[in-house]
Amino acid sequence: MIRLTYIILGGLRDAFSDDTVRSLLAFTTLLIAVATLIFAYLEDWKLIDAAFFAVVTISTVGYGTPVPVTFAGKLFTIVYILVGLGVFVAAAGAVAEALIRREAILRKHEDDTEK
């Protein structure tokens, strides 16, 4: 349990200290915020509903509620998915890579101390 905590916390610290990861996460956050405002405007949704839809859509969870009903909302959703999915996957992948690197460093350290 301590080992796992070390890997996760250390990996997250490594990830957030990396300029590329911070840039990807900032861009992902900006994209979700802009999409939230656009969905709220186009679909006349409350901000919480628009934010929920923006996060569920970009993360590919897709609960199915709410859904855009306007032509403009549907068109924006298509563009948002095509752009947002790549950005979201890149950000999640960069964080995962930092966690994997941290685990590899820990494993190497453990192997070196056993010798």
N, C-alpha and C positions, 0 to 999 in steps of 0.2 A: 504493500500500500504506500509506504514511504517512497519507494522507488518510482512508482507511477506518478505520485504527486510531484516528485523532483523532475521527472520527464515533462509533465504537462506544464508546470509553472516555469521551469527553465526554458522549455521550448517556446512558450508564449512570450516570455521576456526576450528571447532571441528574436522572435518574429517581430515584435513591436519595436525592437531597436533597429530593424532593417528598413532602410529607406524605401525599398521597392514594396515591401509588405505594407508599410504605412501609407504609401501612395495609393496602392490598390484598395486598401480598406477605406481610405478617405474618398476615393472616387466612387466606390460602391455605396457608401453612405450618402454622398451627394446625389448619385443616380436615384437612390430610393427616395430621398427627400424631394427631388424634382418630380419624379413620377407620382409621388403622393399628391403634390399640388396640382399636377395636370389631371390626374384621375378625379380629384375632388372637384375641379372646375368643369371638366368635360361631362362627368356623370352626375354632378350635383350630389356627391357623397359627403358625409361627415369626414373630417380629417382622419379619424381613427379607422374608418372603413377603407378609405383610400390608402392609408399606410399599411393596413393589414393586407389588402390586395397587392400592393407593390412588393411587400416582403414575400408573400406566399408565391407570387408569380416569379420573381427573380430567383428564388430558391428552388423552384420547380416542384414545390409541394402541391400546389393547385387544388385547394379544397373545393373550388367550384362556386363559392359564394363570397362576396358578391361577384357579379360578372358585368362587364361593360355592355350596355344596350345601345349606345349611340354609335353611328358609323365612325365618328372621329375617335371615340374611346376604343373601339375595336382595332382601328388602324394604328393608334398609338400603342396598344398592347402588343401588336405584332412587332413593331419596331423595338419596343422596350424588351421583349423576350429575346430578339435576335442580338441586340447589343448587350443587354444586362446579363444574360446567361454566361457569356464569355467572360465578362468582368467578374461576376460572382465566382465562377469556377477558378479563375486565375487567383483571386484573393484567397479563397478557401484552400487551394492547392499550395500557395505560398506559406500559409500558416501550417498546413500539414507537413510540408517539407521541413520547416523549422523544428517541428516536434520529432520527426524521424531523425533529423540530424542530431538532436539532443539525445535521443535514445541510443544512437550509434556511438556517440562520444562516451556515454555512460557505459555501454557494453565494452568498448575498447579499454576504458579505465579499469573496469572489473577484471578483464582478461589480463591486463598488465600487472595488476596487484596479485593475481593468483600465481604468477610465474615466479 
